[in-house]
Amino acid sequence: MKFGIQLPNFGPFSEVDRLLAMAQQAESAGWDGFFLWDHVNIHDRMADSMTVLAAIATVTSRIAIGPMITGPSRRRPWKLAREATTIDHLSKGRFVLGIGLGAEPRDFDNVGEVVASKPRAQKMDEALVIMDALWQGETVTHHGDHFDVDDLHFEPRPVQSPRVPIWVAGLWPNKPPMRRAAKWDGAFPIGNGYTLSPDEWRDIVAYVNQHRTDASAPYAFVHSGITPSDRDAALATVTAYAEAGVTWWLEDISPVRVGWTLGADWPEPWPVDEIVARIAFGPPKK
C-alpha cells in the first residue's frame, strides 16, 4: 500500500507558500503522494490547483502529485490534456489526474456550467476519449455531442506511458462511476457517509475487477480516510483496508479530521496546526 496526503485548495490552504512547504514536508516525512482538491467557486480564498501542482513539481522529487479530483465536464479537454502533460514533464512522470463529476454545485451553477449529472457524465466521458487519444500521439478528429476537434495532434507526449494515469472518483454504491473507473487506471470511491468500510471495499474491488478489460495492467484502488496518531492503531486501520484490496491510502488533511462536518461551509480560522501535524508524523508504514 502507498500513502498520500489529500487536502483542500481553499481557506488557509489557498496560500501557495504554505502548500509548497507542506508538499516538501510530506515528501521528507515519507509520504508517497500529495493531492489537492480542485474546487473553483466555493470559497473567497482559493488557489488554482493545477498551477500550484506545477509549482509543487519543481520543489519535490519523489512523491506523486495531482488533483483529487477535478471535473473534466467544466474544462476543455485539450487544455486539460496540455496542463497534465506539462506537469507530468515538470515532475518527471509523477503526475496523476483524479477526475469525477464534482459534488459541489457552486463549481457549476454560479458560473453557467451544466449542473445535471447525466449530461456532465456524458461530457466527461467524451473529454477522456479525446485526452487519451492526444496523450497517445494520435491525430484526433472528433465530432461528438459536446466537443468538436479537427486534426489535433499534441507533442510532447506525457512522460508516463501510455498516458497520464486517470483515477476515477464516484459515490458508492452507485455502479456507473465504478464501471467508468474500470476503463481507466484507478478507482476512488467515496461513501455516502464519506468513508467506506473494508467490507464495502471488498465489494468495490470485486466489481471493478469484473469490468476491467486488462486485469494485468497496473491499477490503483484509492481510499480517503483518517488514521490516529498512535502508530500501532494507525497501522491496524490501514492493514484492514490493504487486506480488502486498497492500494493507496489518502490521509484527509482537512477540518474533517478534527470533527468538522464534511460539506459544510468551514468558517475561518481553521485549527491549521492541529490539522497539519499529521503530515510530520508520517505514514503508517511497517
C-alpha positions in Angstrom: 0.0 0.0 0.0 1.1 3.6 -0.8 0.2 6.6 1.3 -0.7 10.1 0.2 -1.9 13.4 1.7 -5.2 14.9 0.4 -6.2 18.4 1.3 -8.4 21.4 0.3 -7.3 24.2 -2.1 -9.1 26.9 -0.2 -9.2 28.9 3.0 -5.8 28.8 4.7 -4.7 26.2 2.2 -5.1 28.7 -0.6 -1.7 30.2 0.5 0.8 28.9 -2.1 3.9 29.1 0.0 2.2 27.1 2.7 1.2 24.4 0.2 4.7 24.2 -1.2 6.1 23.8 2.3 3.5 21.1 3.1 4.4 19.1 0.0 8.1 19.2 0.8 7.3 18.2 4.4 5.2 15.3 3.2 8.0 14.1 1.0 10.5 14.3 3.8 8.2 12.5 6.2 7.9 9.5 3.9 4.5 10.0 2.2 4.2 8.7 -1.3 1.7 11.3 -2.7 0.4 14.9 -2.3 -3.0 15.6 -3.8 -5.2 18.7 -3.8 -8.9 19.2 -4.1 -9.9 21.1 -7.2 -12.8 23.5 -6.5 -13.1 26.8 -8.2 -16.1 28.6 -6.6 -16.9 27.5 -3.1 -14.8 30.0 -1.1 -13.5 33.5 -1.5 -9.9 32.4 -0.8 -8.9 29.7 -3.3 -5.8 28.6 -5.1 -5.8 27.2 -8.7 -4.9 23.5 -8.1 -3.2 22.9 -11.4 -1.0 25.9 -11.1 0.0 25.0 -7.6 0.7 21.4 -8.6 3.1 22.7 -11.3 5.0 24.6 -8.6 5.0 21.6 -6.3 6.5 19.5 -9.1 9.6 21.8 -9.1 10.2 21.6 -5.3 9.7 17.8 -4.9 11.4 14.9 -6.5 9.7 11.6 -5.4 6.1 11.9 -4.4 3.1 11.5 -6.8 1.1 14.7 -7.3 -2.3 15.6 -8.8 -5.8 17.0 -8.4 -8.1 14.8 -6.4 -10.4 15.4 -8.0 -11.1 17.7 -11.0 -14.2 17.8 -13.1 -13.5 17.4 -16.9 -17.0 18.5 -17.7 -16.2 22.1 -16.7 -12.9 22.1 -18.6 -11.8 22.0 -22.2 -10.2 18.5 -22.8 -7.4 19.8 -25.0 -6.4 22.4 -22.4 -6.6 19.9 -19.5 -4.5 17.4 -21.6 -1.8 20.1 -22.2 -1.8 21.0 -18.5 -1.5 17.4 -17.4 1.3 16.7 -19.9 3.2 19.8 -18.8 3.1 18.9 -15.1 4.0 15.3 -15.9 7.2 16.7 -17.6 7.9 19.1 -14.7 7.5 16.3 -12.2 9.4 13.8 -14.5 6.5 11.4 -14.6 4.8 11.8 -11.2 1.5 13.3 -12.2 -1.9 11.6 -11.6 -5.1 13.0 -12.9 -8.0 12.4 -10.5 -11.4 13.0 -12.2 -15.0 12.9 -11.3 -18.4 14.6 -11.8 -17.8 17.0 -8.9 -20.1 17.1 -6.0 -20.2 20.8 -5.3 -23.0 22.7 -7.2 -21.3 26.0 -6.7 -18.5 24.9 -9.0 -21.1 24.8 -11.8 -24.3 26.7 -11.4 -22.8 30.0 -10.3 -20.8 30.2 -13.5 -23.2 28.9 -16.0 -21.9 25.4 -16.3 -24.0 22.3 -16.8 -25.3 21.1 -13.4 -27.4 18.0 -14.2 -25.4 14.8 -13.5 -26.2 12.8 -16.7 -25.0 15.4 -19.3 -21.9 16.1 -17.1 -21.1 12.4 -17.1 -21.5 12.2 -20.9 -19.3 15.3 -21.3 -16.7 13.8 -19.1 -16.6 10.5 -20.9 -16.2 12.3 -24.2 -13.4 14.5 -22.8 -11.5 11.5 -21.6 -11.6 9.8 -25.0 -10.1 13.0 -26.6 -7.5 13.4 -23.9 -6.4 9.8 -24.1 -6.0 9.9 -27.9 -4.0 13.1 -27.7 -1.7 11.6 -25.0 -1.1 8.5 -27.1 0.1 10.6 -30.0 -2.9 10.3 -32.3 -4.1 13.0 -34.7 -7.6 13.5 -33.4 -10.7 14.3 -35.3 -13.8 14.1 -33.1 -17.3 15.3 -33.6 -19.4 14.4 -30.6 -22.4 15.8 -28.6 -20.2 18.1 -26.6 -16.8 18.6 -28.3 -15.6 19.2 -31.9 -12.0 18.6 -32.8 -10.3 18.5 -36.2 -6.8 17.2 -36.9 -5.4 17.9 -33.5 -2.0 16.5 -32.6 0.0 17.1 -29.4 3.7 17.0 -28.8 5.4 16.2 -26.5 3.5 13.2 -25.1 3.5 12.6 -21.4 6.5 11.1 -19.7 4.3 8.2 -18.5 3.0 5.7 -21.0 0.5 5.0 -22.4 -0.9 8.2 -20.7 -1.0 10.2 -17.5 -2.8 7.8 -15.0 -6.5 8.6 -14.6 -8.1 7.8 -11.3 -11.9 8.0 -11.4 -14.0 9.1 -8.4 -17.6 8.4 -7.7 -20.1 7.7 -5.0 -20.5 4.1 -3.9 -22.8 2.1 -4.2 -23.6 3.8 -7.5 -22.3 1.4 -10.2 -21.8 3.7 -13.3 -18.8 5.6 -11.8 -17.0 2.4 -11.0 -17.7 0.9 -14.4 -16.1 4.1 -15.8 -13.2 3.7 -13.4 -12.7 0.1 -14.7 -11.9 1.6 -18.1 -9.0 3.7 -16.8 -6.2 3.4 -14.2 -7.7 3.7 -10.8 -10.9 3.8 -8.7 -11.5 6.4 -6.0 -15.0 5.6 -4.5 -16.5 7.7 -1.8 -19.2 6.5 0.6 -22.5 8.3 1.1 -21.3 8.8 4.7 -17.9 9.8 3.3 -15.8 6.9 4.4 -16.1 3.2 3.3 -15.5 0.1 5.4 -13.2 -2.7 4.4 -16.2 -4.9 3.7 -17.5 -2.3 1.3 -14.1 -2.2 -0.3 -14.1 -5.9 -1.0 -17.3 -5.5 -2.9 -15.8 -2.5 -4.8 -12.6 -4.3 -5.8 -14.6 -7.3 -7.0 -17.0 -5.2 -9.0 -14.3 -3.1 -10.7 -12.1 -6.1 -11.5 -15.1 -7.8 -13.0 -15.4 -4.9 -15.5 -11.7 -4.3 -16.3 -10.6 -5.4 -19.8 -7.0 -5.8 -18.9 -6.6 -7.3 -15.4 -2.8 -7.4 -15.8 -2.4 -3.6 -16.2 -1.3 -1.5 -13.2 -4.3 -0.3 -11.2 -4.9 1.8 -8.1 -7.7 1.3 -5.6 -7.8 4.6 -3.7 -9.3 5.3 -0.2 -9.5 8.5 1.6 -9.6 8.3 5.4 -8.3 9.4 8.8 -5.8 7.5 10.9 -5.0 8.2 14.5 -1.6 9.5 15.7 -0.9 6.3 17.5 1.3 4.3 15.1 0.1 0.8 16.1 -3.6 1.9 15.9 -3.0 3.6 12.5 -1.2 0.5 11.1 -4.1 -1.7 12.2 -6.6 0.6 10.5 -4.8 0.6 7.1 -3.9 -3.1 7.3 -7.6 -3.9 7.2 -8.0 -1.9 4.1 -4.9 -3.3 2.4 -6.3 -6.8 3.0 -9.5 -5.7 1.3 -7.6 -4.6 -1.8 -6.9 -0.9 -1.3 -3.6 0.1 -2.8 -3.5 3.8 -2.0 -4.5 5.4 1.4 -5.1 9.2 1.2 -4.9 10.8 4.6 -7.5 13.6 4.9 -5.8 16.8 5.9 -8.8 19.0 6.4 -11.0 20.2 9.3 -12.9 16.8 9.0 -10.1 15.2 10.9 -10.8 17.4 13.9 -14.6 16.7 13.9 -15.9 19.3 11.5 -18.7 18.3 9.1 -17.8 17.5 5.5 -19.8 19.5 3.1 -20.4 22.4 5.5 -19.0 25.9 5.0 -15.9 25.9 7.2 -15.5 29.4 8.8 -12.1 30.7 9.4 -9.9 30.4 11.3 -9.2 26.7 10.9 -7.1 24.8 13.5 -4.3 24.6 10.9 -1.5 23.5 13.3 -3.7 20.6 14.7 -4.7 19.5 11.2 -1.3 19.5 9.5 0.5 17.9 12.4 -0.4 14.5 11.0 1.9 15.2 8.0 5.1 15.3 10.0 4.1 12.1 11.9 4.5 10.2 8.6 2.5 7.4 7.0 1.6 4.2 8.9 4.1 2.0 7.2 5.5 -1.2 8.7 
